[in-house]
Amino acid sequence: MTEKIHLKVITHEKIVYEKDIDELYVQATDGRIGFLKNHVPTMCALGIGVTKAINENESQCIATMGGILQFSNNEATILTDVAELDCDIDIARANQAKERAQARLIAKEDNLDIIRAQIALSKAIARISAKDNKHF
């Protein structure tokens, strides 16, 4: 058996992250899930949140906007529409998006698409959490 988990995070455009790691934490639609080597095979839907990869006590946070995760034989593959490494996130832009979404929800305008505003808020919070690396 391998001593590491091979993680690959893939969007439609590219492979965002690929590395052998020691630990993996994801935001599934029904809660957070952690993986260590030799975890049982798993497939789950991902929610909007932070994926955290840990290798030799150094962590990489990735804002993932939904998708699916498949884990089998110490191979973890995440397929998602959007994934952003913490180092690539513009924190000022994410904070502005959060403020706009919160303002839309507070205003409660008649033509407001509440679900869309809630999703925008969740995405902004995921980006901020990934950048801050304080989500866990």
Order of alpha helices (4+ residues) and beta strands (2+ residues): beta-beta-beta-beta-beta-beta-beta-beta-alpha-alpha
